[in-house]
Amino acid sequence: MDFDLRDASNILRRTPATIRTILGDIPDAWLRGTEGPDTWSPFDVVGHLIDGEETDWIPRARIILAGGPNPAFVPFDRFRHLETNRRAEPAGLLDRFERLRAENVATLEGFRLTPAQLALEGIHPEFGRVTMRQLLATWVAHDLGHVAQIVRVMAKQYGDAVGPWKRYLPVLTR
Amino acid sequence: MDFDLRDASNILRRTPATIRTILGDIPDAWLRGTEGPDTWSPFDVVGHLIDGEETDWIPRARIILAGGPNPAFVPFDRFRHLETNRRAEPAGLLDRFERLRAENVATLEGFRLTPAQLALEGIHPEFGRVTMRQLLATWVAHDLGHVAQIVRVMAKQYGDAVGPWKRYLPVLTR
């Protein structure tokens, strides 16, 4: 499917409500459950999404739009949230993600990007030239991937409880 | 994590709202996109979840509770929905899932299952004796797995649009 700015904006706008529906008021054991050592809990994933709002997507879109001679992105720190949110409350994190995402979707829509602007390029620290269109498509796919991760991590908390059904539930062994 | 009846009920109750937040009013191309031939779209997944409400979880729980001499489950048809919903409207499917799930969670809570009842057994057509507790844990994990599937299938619609970021998005190659 080709990238569509309106679809992207609509999907990005929904993500906080999706995650709130899944995680709001859920017991802490579910929020903090992981897939094993050095893997993320649903709580950690929300922190990572917040980092994306603050340091990745819109900041990179601004670098591309600024159109300077060297539109290089600042490397994204995938582990920033683990320290930042050490003492954060889950409800506070959800509120923060919701607020940041609403601001960032409004910013994106405010850009009123033209097809020519969607073709502008920035420089990724690892794989070089990428377009605005690819950046925004990645924002969408990244959201969806992390929603999938949240529910997969939750499903795995019942990996033993399901007994012999485990073989019929690919989500438990992925 | 051990199975907990209240947690299970709470998670099961949320699933229709989660799916509606993700899919409600989304363009048809996103609802009908798949991962390739003979794989399911988000629309198909909702149909499959409806089949579970009508023929799997609560019917099997009733067979277990009835406690007859041969508490054998009726085999579940994983492809029933493909024919049933050939001409269904997405909005109608979401409404139907929401209504059925609300009824079934009310039925589950109405059972007021005791620990002894959670240990009662039924007979699965493939792997034999399973407990009520395992059946209900599977209902929960099955829900979460299919929510993960819906958003994974959506993410894959941007598998090309993300360009070189594909290597950083495991959801696109899973």
Contacts between the chains, C-beta under 8 A, distances in Angstrom:
chain1	res1	chain2	res2	distance
A	1	B	29	6.4
A	1	B	30	8.0
A	1	B	33	6.6
A	1	B	157	4.2
A	1	B	158	6.6
A	1	B	160	8.0
A	1	B	161	6.9
A	2	B	161	6.5
A	3	B	158	6.8
A	3	B	161	4.3
A	7	B	26	7.9
A	7	B	27	6.2
A	7	B	30	7.0
A	10	B	25	7.9
A	10	B	26	7.2
A	11	B	26	7.6
A	11	B	154	7.6
A	14	B	21	5.8
A	14	B	22	6.6
A	17	B	21	5.0
A	18	B	18	6.3
A	18	B	21	4.7
A	18	B	22	5.4
A	21	B	14	5.8
A	21	B	17	5.0
A	21	B	18	4.7
A	21	B	21	5.4
A	22	B	14	6.7
A	22	B	18	5.4
A	22	B	147	7.6
A	25	B	10	7.9
A	26	B	7	7.9
A	26	B	10	7.1
A	26	B	11	7.6
A	27	B	7	6.2
A	29	B	1	6.3
A	30	B	1	8.0
A	30	B	7	7.0
A	33	B	1	6.6
A	124	B	164	7.2
A	127	B	164	4.2
A	127	B	165	7.9
A	127	B	167	7.9
A	128	B	164	7.7
A	130	B	163	5.8
A	130	B	164	6.2
A	130	B	165	7.2
A	131	B	163	6.9
A	133	B	161	6.9
A	134	B	161	6.8
A	134	B	162	5.8
A	134	B	163	3.7
A	134	B	164	7.3
A	134	B	165	6.4
A	137	B	158	4.6
A	137	B	161	3.7
A	137	B	162	4.8
A	137	B	163	7.6
A	137	B	165	7.9
A	138	B	158	7.8
A	138	B	162	4.5
A	138	B	163	7.8
A	138	B	165	4.2
A	138	B	168	8.0
A	138	B	169	7.0
A	140	B	155	7.7
A	140	B	158	5.9
A	141	B	155	4.5
A	141	B	158	4.6
A	141	B	159	7.8
A	141	B	161	7.9
A	141	B	162	5.4
A	141	B	165	7.6
A	141	B	169	5.4
A	141	B	171	6.8
A	141	B	172	6.4
A	142	B	169	6.4
A	144	B	151	4.3
A	144	B	152	7.2
A	144	B	154	5.2
A	144	B	155	3.8
A	144	B	171	6.6
A	145	B	151	7.6
A	145	B	152	7.5
A	145	B	155	5.4
A	145	B	169	5.6
A	145	B	170	7.0
A	145	B	171	3.3
A	145	B	172	7.5
A	147	B	22	7.6
A	147	B	147	7.8
A	147	B	148	7.9
A	147	B	151	4.6
A	148	B	147	7.9
A	148	B	148	4.3
A	148	B	149	8.0
A	148	B	151	4.7
A	148	B	152	4.9
A	148	B	155	7.2
A	148	B	171	5.5
A	149	B	148	8.0
A	149	B	171	7.8
A	151	B	144	4.3
A	151	B	145	7.6
A	151	B	147	4.6
A	151	B	148	4.7
A	151	B	151	7.9
A	152	B	144	7.1
A	152	B	145	7.5
A	152	B	148	4.9
A	154	B	11	7.6
A	154	B	144	5.2
A	155	B	140	7.7
A	155	B	141	4.5
A	155	B	144	3.8
A	155	B	145	5.4
A	155	B	148	7.2
A	157	B	1	4.1
A	158	B	1	6.6
A	158	B	3	6.8
A	158	B	137	4.6
A	158	B	138	7.8
A	158	B	140	5.9
A	158	B	141	4.6
A	159	B	141	7.8
A	161	B	1	6.9
A	161	B	2	6.5
A	161	B	3	4.3
A	161	B	133	7.0
A	161	B	134	6.8
A	161	B	137	3.7
A	161	B	141	7.9
A	162	B	134	5.8
A	162	B	137	4.7
A	162	B	138	4.5
A	162	B	141	5.4
A	163	B	130	5.8
A	163	B	131	7.0
A	163	B	134	3.8
A	163	B	137	7.6
A	163	B	138	7.8
A	164	B	124	7.2
A	164	B	127	4.2
A	164	B	128	7.7
A	164	B	130	6.2
A	164	B	134	7.4
A	165	B	127	7.9
A	165	B	130	7.2
A	165	B	134	6.4
A	165	B	137	7.9
A	165	B	138	4.2
A	165	B	141	7.6
A	167	B	127	7.9
A	168	B	138	8.0
A	169	B	138	7.1
A	169	B	141	5.4
A	169	B	142	6.4
A	169	B	145	5.6
A	170	B	145	7.0
A	171	B	141	6.8
A	171	B	144	6.6
A	171	B	145	3.3
A	171	B	148	5.5
A	171	B	149	7.8
A	172	B	141	6.4
A	172	B	145	7.5
A	174	B	174	6.6
